[in-house]
């Protein structure tokens, strides 16, 4: 009961409804109880509606509305987005407990069986022959959830679900930023002087001259005079 009251204090303002002159709204306490019963028992909307003496459509509206309120109220405290320091801590825990290095989590998907929505075709039809949505989760060394993604189509593979998830998009974006940063650093390291004059260089890292005849001294005529003498000696 204490946990129920604590949860009600968190989500109550999000799920309460305005009192009007026409009718009393369903209290936030009753709305939360209906949602928790559905999540805990899996009873049908019809059974729950009969137990609380309300319409089936009313229960169908309450469950998703309260579920979203619970998520929004608790996600920042119990399932925050891991920071860089958190990933380092997770990797250290896996290394110490499982002797598996350079790992920041174990990832897997779970098919949650559902009744196929109308006009959904084969989107929710999975390889097991049932209709489902996918729960994708990343856990740390102590089996604690660190990242979750719920609601992907059952026909998607684990790789496809990861790629389409917010977590997968964040990984690609981070990889793209690091790749662009590395390219920028390489460009700055290999960038030569803006004006090389007659000094043609094929590769700025090893500075191999493409044509030695293009190397001429501007202030002294000695190299040119030596070249003319060599040409005259060959003619004779």
N, C-alpha and C positions, 0 to 999 in steps of 0.2 A: 504493500500500500504506500509505503514511503517513496518507493521508486516511481509509482504512478503519479503521486502528487508532485514530485520533482519534475517529471516530464511534462505534466500539465502546466506547471509554472513556466516552462520554457516555450511551449507551443500554444498555450491558451490564447494569448493576444492575436496569434495568426489565424486561428480557426474559429474564433467567436464571431457571432453575427449580430447585427443591429436589431434592437427591440423596436417593434412598430405597433401601431394601434390595431392592426388586423389580427396578428397572432404572435404567440411567443415563439422565438426561434429555438432550435435544438441546442442545448447547452454545450459548451466546449468540453465538459467532462464526459457527456454521453457520446459526443462525436469521437473523442479519443478512445473511449471504451469500445465502440463499434469497430474502429480501425484496428486496434490491437487484437480484438477477437478474430477478425478476419486474418491478420498476419500470423497469429499463433496457431489457429486451428485449421485454416483453409476451408472453413464452412462456406457454403454458397450464399450469395446475396439473398436468395429466397429464405433460407433458414434464419439468417441474421435479422432480416426484415420482420419475420414472424415473431422472433424472440423479443424485439424491441417495439413491435407494433407500429411499424412505419412502412412506407412504400419501398418497393424494391429499387426504384429509380433514385430514391433519396439515399439509400445505402450505397448505390453505385456512384453517387456524387461525393459522398462523404469519404469513402476509402481512399481514392487517389488524392483528394484535396488534403486530407490529414497526413497521408504518407509523405507528400511533398513538404508539408510544414515541418514534419519531424526531421526530414533530411536537411532542410535549410537551417534548422535550429541547431543541429548537432554536428554537421559536417566539419565546421571549422575547428571544433574542439577534439573530435574523436577520429577524424580522417582528414587531416590537413594535407595540403600539397607538400610533398617532401622538398626540403631545401637541399643545397649542396652538402651542408654539414650532415643532414639526415642520411643522404646516400652514402657518405663516407662511413657513418656509423653502422648502417646496414651491411655494407661490404665487410667491415671489420668483424661484425657479429657472425656472418656466414663463414668467414675465414677461420675464426676461432672455434666455432661449434661444429662446422661440417668440413673443415679443411679444404674449402673450395675457394680459390682466389679469384679476384677480378669479377665478382658477381654481386649484383645489387638487388637480387630478388629472384624468386621462383614464380613463374607465370603459367597459368593454365586456364582453360575455359570449362564451363559447366552449362549443359543444356537444361533449361527449365521448361518442362512440358506445359503447353498451353492449348487452348482451343483456338484453332486457326481463325483469325478475323475474316470477316466477309470481304470478298473480292481481293484477297491478298495473294491469290495464285499459289506459287510454290516458294515464295520468299521465306516462309517460316518452316518449310519442310526440310528436315535434316537427314543425314545419312543413316540414322537409326530407324527411319521410317515413321517418325512422329513429328509433330509441330512444336516448335520451341523458340524461345529467345535465349540469347547467350549471356551468361554472367562471366566476364573476364576479370581475373584478379591477379594482383602481384602481392606476394607475402614475403616477410623477412625471415630471419633465422628462427624466430620463435612462433612462426605461423600466424603472425599478426598481419591483417590486411593493411597494405600501404596505398594501393591504387585499385579502384574498381571501375568497371564499365558494364552497365546493364542495359539490355534492350536491343542488341544487335540481332539481325535476322538469323534464324536457325540454319539456313543453308550456307552461311559463311563459314570458312575455315578459321582456325585459331589465328593464323597469320593475317587473313583478311579482316577479322574482327579487330586485331591489334592495330592494323594500318588505318582503319576507319575510326578508331577511338581517339578521344582527346589526348590520351597519353601517347599514342603513336604519332599523332601530329606534332606534339611537343618534342618528341625525340627527333623527328625529321627536321624540324625547325632549328633545333640546337645543333644538329649535325651540319646543316647548311651554313649556319653562322660560323661554325668552327672552320669549315672548308673554305669559306670566303676569306676569313682572317688569315689562314695559312697561305692562300694564294697571294694575298696582299703583301705579306712578309717576304715571300719569295721574290715578288716583283721588285720590291725595294732593295733586296740584297743584290739582285742581278742587274739592276739598272745602272748603265754606264754614264759617262759624261754626255751632256746634251750636244756638244759640238766637238767631234774628234778630228776635224780637219781632214788631212790626207791619210790618217792612220785608220785603216780598215781592220776591224777585229771580228772574227767569226764567232768566237765564244768569249764572253766577258769574264768567265770564271778562270779559264786557263790562258787567256790572252795569246792565242795563236794568230800570227799575222797571215792574212789571206794572200797578200802579194807584197813581197819585200821591196819591189821597185817603187811602190807608192810611199815608202818611208824616205822623205827628203828633208834636209836641213834647210830652213828658211834663211838663216843668217850667214851661212858659210857656203861658198861655192866649191869646196874641196871635193865632196862626193861626186858632183857633176863633172868636174875636171878629170877626176880619176876614171870615170866611166868613158869620157871621150878619148882618153889616152888608150884605154883598153880596146876600144873600137878601132882606133887607128892602127894599133899593133896587129890586130887580126886582119885588116885589109892588106897590109904589106906582107 
